[in-house]
């Protein structure tokens, strides 16, 4: 019924309530020169109200924090909002309970005090100050916990990136792409030597791009589009009108960076998972969206794969993006089309993030 974690949390908070209550009780009695047992109406009332206020404020604050963490994390602005919401519950609750107890129900409860007004003010102020302290410490704890978790994730991603970087670069342009390109080139040598010459130039340009960027996980969008232009040319030569790749980029490609070979991988992904012919061509459109993302969209003509689909390519891209940004890679599949949306990364911000975690 109760989890061990929940029981430990309750016991810890109960211990905090006891410690704080005893400290306040000792300080108040010492200041007033009074001594009394705990088992009297007045100390019992203050103990129960202290327990109630602590538990309600702490638990409500926890719930607000967990909801915010699910939405994306804590920052200064939403921490202030959480603090305000918690105090908005605590302030009227303490004022109402102490007012009712010290005025209409004082004799019924058996609370002993010389000046109810002064007692009310002191109790409310003390409750608010303690609530302030509890909420502040709780927010600070979760903020540091979030920071430690982000640091751990970044370290894991850095290790993963170091291990997978070279494998990723080798796997993006797969060996069968090279063999198919050479077969296409062989046919062109007999059919159209000028086109064969252009094909060799584009093929050399593609592999030069891979070699030049083998140690870079990010490149400018301009460089990636330059490589993609050669790739599209070779696909058009190889597949004729069966594959139609269209670019609709309306942003300045020099301002943004993306993971190396990500566009080519997504185009090859569409070729791998779909049938295409001159009668039913595969249409791939790469377009910019609101200056902060690219959409790679193709019509669906699914083919059955012998070994099924592992989606390793898209998972690889998601992991690489997670290393640099909180923006998500979105995958959408409808009845007639498949679409992947990848964020455009600002080059200056990306450099700052890399320095922060290095």
N, C-alpha and C positions, 0 to 999 in steps of 0.2 A: 504494500500500500504506500509506504514512504520509502523513497530512495535514500541510500547512504549519503549521497551528496546533499540532499535536502535536509536530512537530520543534522549533518555536520554544520550546515549553514545556520540552521535554527539555533543550535547549541552555542555557536560562536556569537551570534547576535544577542542571545540571552545573557551570555557572559558579559558582553559589552554593556548591556543595560544594567546588570547588577553592579559592575564596577563604577559606572557613571553615577548611578543612584546613590551608592554608598559614599562616594566622594562628595556629592552635593549634600547629602544628609549630614555628613560629618562637618562640612564647612558651615552649613546653616546652623547646626546645633552649637558649634564652637563660637560662632558670631553672636548667637543669642544667649549663650550661657545656659542652654537647656539640655537635658538628657531625657531620653524616653526609649521605650522598647519599640521594636518593629511592629509588634502585634497590637497596634492601636489603629483606630479608624483613619487618622490623618496620614501616617506613613504608608499604610496599606493603600489608601486612595492614590497617593502620589507615585507609589511604586507601580500600580496597575496602569495609571495614565502614562507614566514614562514608558512602560513596556508597550502600550498601545501605540503611542506616537512614534517610537523608534521603529517598530515592526512595520507599521503602515507606510511611513516615509521611506524606509529602506527598501521594502518590497516594491512599492510603486515606482521608486526611482530605478530599481533593477529592470522592471518591465519596460519602462521607457527607453532605457539604454539598450536592452536587447533588441527592441524593435528598430532603433536607429542603426545598430550594428548590422542588422539584416538588410537595411536600405542602402548601406554603403560605408558606414563608419562614423566615428565621432570626430568633430572638429570644434573650434571655439564657438562658432555660431550656434550649432545645434546643442552643444553642451549648455549654453546659456538658456536655450529654450527648455531643455529638460529640467534644469535647475528651477526655472520660473514655474513650470507646470507642477513640480513636486511641492514647492513652497505654496503654490496656490491651493493645494489640498491641505497642507499642514497648518497654515496660518488660520483659516476659519475654523478648522476642526479643534485646534487647541483653544482658541478664543471662546468658542461655544461651550465646550466641555468645562473649562475652568469657570466661566461665567455662571453656568447652571449649578455647578457644584458649590461655588462660594457664595451665591446669593439665594436663589429659591430653595436649594436643597442642602444648605450648609448644616442646619440642625439635624435634618434627616440622616445625612451621612455621618455626622459627628465630627466634622472638621473643626479644629481649634485654631483660631487666629484672632489677633487683636484688631486689625484693620483689614477688612475684606477687599477694599479697593486697592490698597497697597499690595496686598497678597496677590490679587489678580494680576496687577501690572508686573510684579516680579516673576510670577509663574509663567505668564505668557512670554515675556521677554526671554526668560531662561530657556523655554521650550523652543522658541524661534532660533536662538543662538545655537543650541544643540542640534536642531534640525539642519541649520546652515552647515555646521561642521560635518555632520554625517553625510549629507548630500555632496559636499565638496570632496571629502575623502573618497567617497564611492566613485564619483566621476573621475577623480585622479587615478584611482586604482584601475578602472576600466580603460582609461586612456593609455596608461603605461602598458597594460596587458595587450591592447591593440597594437601599440608600437612594437612590442617584443614579437608578436605574431607576424607582423608585416616584415620585420627584420629577418625572422626565421624563414618566411616564404621567399624573400629575396635571395637569401643565401642558398636555399634549395634550388631556386630557378637559375642562379648563377652557376651552380655545380652542374645542373642539367644542361645548361647552354654550352658549357665547356666540353661536356662529354659528347653532345649530339651535333655540335656545329659542323664538323667535317663530314659526319655521316649524312647530315641533312643536305649539304651542298652536293655530295656525290649522288644522292638518291633523287634529287629534284629533277635533274636531267638524266633520265634512266638510260642504261646501255641500249635498250631496244630503240630509243629515239635516235641514237647515233647510227645504229645499223639500218633503220628505216630510211634515215636521211641519205646514207651512202647508197642504198638501193635505188632511191629516187634519183640521186645524182648519176648513177650508172645508166639509167634509162634516158636521162636528159642528154648525156654525152652523144647519143645516137640521134636524138630527136631535135634538140635545139641547143647548140653549143653556147650561144650568147646567154640563154637562160641558165644553162649549167654553170657558166662563169659567175653570174649573179648569185646563184644558189651557193656556190663555194664561198663567195665573199661573205654572204650572210651567215653561213654555218661557222666560218672562222671567227666572225664578229661575235657570235653567240658564245663560243667557247672561250674567246678572249675575255669576254665579260665575266664568265664564271671564274676564270683563273684570277683576274684582277680583283675580284671581290670575294675570294675564297675565305678570307679572314674577317669579313665584315658581315654582320647580321642585318645591318640597316643600310639602305642606299636611298638616294633621292628619288622621288617619283619620276623625275626627268630621265635619270639613267635607266630605271626599270622599264619605262615606256620605250626608250631607245632599243633596249634588248628585246622587248616584246614585239616591236616593229619587225625585227629580223625573224623572230619566231613565227609571227603571223604570215610573213612572206613565204616561209618554208612550208607552213601548213596549207596555204593557198596553192602552192605548186604541187604539193603531194596529193591533196584531196580535191583539187579543182573547185567545183561549185558545191561540193558536199558539206563543206564547213565554211561558215561565214562569220568572221570575227570583226566586230565594229567597236571603235573607240569614240566615246562622247565625253571627253575630259574638258571641263570648263574652269578648272582652277589653275593657278600658277604652279607647275610641277616642280619648280626650283625651291618652293617654300616648304615642301613636305617630304617626309621620309616614310618608307615602308620596309618590312622585312624582305631581304633579298630573295628573288625568284618566287615571291608569293603569287603574283599575277599569273606567271607561266604555269605554276603548279595548279592553280584553280582552273585555268583553261584546259590543261591536260586532264584534270579530274573530270571535266565535262566530256571530253573525248572518250575517256575510259569507260564512263558509265552510260553512254548513249549510243544508239544506232544512228547512222547518217548516210545519206546517198544524195545524188543530184535531184532525185524526185522529192525526197524528204530531207532537206539539209538541216544541219545543226547550226543554230544561230546563237552566237555568244555576244552579248553587249556588255562592255565595260564603261560605266558612266560615273561621273562625280555626283555626290549628293550633298547639297547645302554646305559646300566648302570644307566638310570635315569627315567625309567617308567616300569610299568607292563601292559601287554595286557591280558584282559580276553575275550576270543573269543569263540563263540559257533555257531554251524550250526542252521539255522532257520527252525523250523517246527511249525509255530505259531498255537496256540490254541485260540479259541474264549473265552474271559472272560466275565462273566455275567455283571460285573460292569465296564467293560473296563479297561484301564490302566491309572494310575495317575502319574506314574514314581516318586513316592515319595521317593523311595529308592535311585535312582540316584541323585535326587535333594538334598537329605540329604547329600550324599557324596560330591557333589559339594560345598555345603555351608560349610561343615567341612574343605575341602581343602582351600577354600577362606580365612579361618581364619589364615592359616599358610603360604600360598604361593600365588604368582601371576600365577603360572603354572596352566594350565587349565586341567580339566577332559574332555576328548574327547569321544564322543559317535558316532559310525559309524554303519549304517545299510545298508547292501547290499541285493541283491536279495536272496543270499544263506547263509549269515552269519550276525551275530550281534557282535559288538566289543566295549568294553569300555577300554580306556587307562587311567590309573591313575598314577600320578607322584610318584616317590620315593623321600622321603624327607630325606635330610641329618640331622642326629640327632643333630650335633653340631650347625648347622645353625638354626634349628628349636628352639633350646633352646635360642639362641641369640635373635631371633624374639620375643619370648615370654617375655623375660626380657625387651625388648625395649618398649613393649606396656602395660606392667603390671604397 
